[in-house]
Amino acid sequence: MGRRYRSRMAKTKKGLEAPRVDEADPRDLTDAPAEELRSRESHDAERYDGGDLTEYDLEGSTFSECVFEGITFGATRLRGSRFVESVFVDPFAPEFSAARTTWRTVRVDRPRWGSAELFDAELESVRLSGGKIDFLNLRGSTLRDVVIENCAIGELDLGGVRATRVALVDCRVGTLDVTSAELSSVDLRTTTFDRIDGIPGLRGAIIDDQQLTLLAPLFAAQHGVIVE
C-alpha cells in the first residue's frame, strides 16, 4: 500500500482500519494460448499474453496464480468463475460479464471496461489500480480488504454491498450509489464525486471536510432541512 495512503490512515480516528491487501505475485508461469480456454476448467500458474476472448464461455472456471496481459474480454461469460492470487494487466472489455465471481488476492492494473458487471461477487484482498470504467456494478457483493486507486469511474454501484476495510484512493467518480449498503472502515476521503445516491448507506464511511461541504445539501434534503 502506498506511503501516502498509510500516512492518511494514521490521521483517522481510532477504530478505522486500513485494507489489508496481500499483493498477488505469480511466478514460474507457463505461457498458454488464451484462445484455448474453456468453461468449467481449472488453470494453475499460466500466463495469457494477448488474445481476444470475445463471447467465449468461461463460466465456472478457476484460475489460480495466473496472469492475464492485454486480454480482450468482449462479452466473455465469466459468471461464477474464481480468480485466486492472479493478476490482470491492461484488460479491455466493452462489457465485462463477471457476476457471482470470486476474487481472492488479485491485482487489476489499468482496466478499460465499459460496463463491468460484478454484482453478487466476492472480493477479498483485491487492488484495482488506474484505468477507466464507465459503469462498475458491485451491487449485492461482499468486499473485504479492497483498494481502488487512481481510477476514473463514471458510475459506481455499491447498492446493498457489505464492505469492510475498503478504500477509494484518488479516484474520480461520477455517481456513487450506496443504497442499503453496509459499510465498515470504508475510506472515501481522497476521491471526488459528482453525485451520491442512497445517502443513509454512507454510514460507516469516512469523508473529509471538503466532501462534507459538498454533501451538506444532500444531507439536509434527506432530513427535511431547508437551506436558503
N, C-alpha and C positions, 0 to 999 in steps of 0.2 A: 504494500500500500504506500502511496506517495507520501513524502515527508510533509508536504503542505497539508494533506488531509489529516495526518496524525496530529499535527500541531493544532488544527482547528478543533478536533475532537477533544483535546486536552482542556480546552476552554469551556466545554459544556458543563452543565450541572451534573452533579454526582448521580449516577444511575443510568446515564445514557451510554450504551455500549456500541463500539465501532464494529463493523463487519469483520469477521474472522475468515478471510479468504485464503485457502491453500492454492498456490499457483500451479496450474497444470503444466507439466514439462515432460511430455512423452519422448522417449529415447529408443535407440536401436530399432528403428522402424523399417518395415518392408514397403517398398513402393508398389502400389497396386492401382490398376485402372478403375477409376470411379464408375465408368460405364458398365462394369460387370457386377455392380452391387445389386442385390435382390432383397425383397422383403423378408422379414422374419428370420434373418440370419445374424450370427454373431461374428464380430470382427475385432481383432486384437492387434495392437501395435502396427497399424498400417498408415501409410501416407498417401493421400489422394491429391495430386498436384495438377490442377486444371481439370476441366471436364464439364460437361453440360448434363445435368440430371433432370432437365425439364420433363415434367409429367411422369417421372419414374415413381414406382410404387415401392417405398421402403418402410411401410408401416410395420411396427412391431420389431424393428431391427435393434440390435445392441452394438454400440461402438465403444470400445474400451482402449484408452491410450492411443487414440487415432488423431491424425492431423489432416484437416481439410484446407487446402490452399487454392484460392481463386476459383472455387467451385460455384457454378450457377445452379441455384435451386428454384427453377421456374415451375410453380405449382407441383413441386415434388411432394408426394404424400408421405409424411413422416409421423403421422398420428400414432401415439403410443410407443414411440421409439425411445431408447435410452442412450445417453451420452455420458461417459464416465472418464474423468482425467483426460479430456480431449481438448483440442484447440481448433478454432476456425479462424482463418486469416483471409480477409477481403472476400467474404461470402456475398454473393449477389442474388437477389430474388425479387421479381415484381410482386410475387405472392409467396411468402414463406409459411407453409402449412404444417404446423407442428403442435397441434392441440394434444393435450394429455401426455406430453413427453416428460421425461425425467432428465435433469441436468445436474450432475454432481462433479464438482471440481472441474469446471470448464472455463476456458477463456475464449472470448469472441472479439477479434480485432477488426475494426473498420467495416462493419456490416453496411451494405447498401440494400436496404429492404423497403419495398413499397408497403404492403400490408403484411405484418408479421403476426400470425395467429398462434399464440402460445397460451390460449385460455385453458384453464383446468390443468396447468402444468405444475411441476415441482422443480424448483431451482434452489440448489444448496451449494454454497461456496462457488459462486459464479462472478466473473468480471467481464463486463462488456465495455470496450474502450473505443472511442472515436466513432466515425461513420455518421450515417443519416438514415433515419427510419421515419417513414410518413405516418404509419399507424402501428403502434405496438400494443397488442391486445393481450394483457395478462389477467383478464377478468377471471375471478374464481381460483386463481393459482395460489400456491404456497411458496413464499420467498423467505429464505433464511441465509444470512451472510452473503448478500449480493451487493455489488458495486457497479453502477452505471456511470461512466465518466466521459466528459468531453464529447457528448453525443447530441446531435440535433434531432429532436423527435416532434413531429407535427402533432400527434395525439397519443397520449399515454393513458391507457385504460387500466386502472387498478381497482375497478369496482369489485367488491366482495373478496379482495385478496386477504390473506393472512401473511403479514410481513414482519419479520423480526431481524433486527440488525441489517438494515438496508440503507444505502447512501446513494443519492444522485449528486454527483460532483461535477461542477462546472458544465452543466448541460443547459440546452435551450429547449424548452417545451412549450408548444402552442397551448394545447388544452390538456389538463390533468383531471381525470375523473377518479375520485376516491369514494364514490357512493358505497356505503355499507362496508368499507374496508376496516380491517382490524390491524392497527399499526402499533409496533413496539420498537423503540430506538430506530426510527426512520429519519434520516438526516437530509433535509432539503435545502440547507442554507445557501449553498453556492450556485443554485440553479434558478433560472428565470422562467416565469410562467406568464402567458397572456391571459389565461382563464383557468379557474378551478371549479369543477362541479362536485357536488356532494360534500360541502364544507364540513359537516359533522364527522365525516370519515377521516379528517385530519388529526383527530385525537390520537396521541401517541407519537406525533411527528414533531420535529424541531425546525423552526424557521428563524430567520434573522430579523433585525429591526426594520430593514428596508422592505422585506417581504410582508411584514405585518402591516406596514403603511399601505401597501398596495392591496392587501386583503381586507383592510378595515371596512370598506363599503359593503363587501360581501358578508362579512360577519354581522354588520349592522342590519342588513336586509334579512338575514337568517333569523335574527331575534326581534324583528319588527321595529327597529330603531330608525327614525328618520333623521338624516343628516342634511343640514342646509348651510 
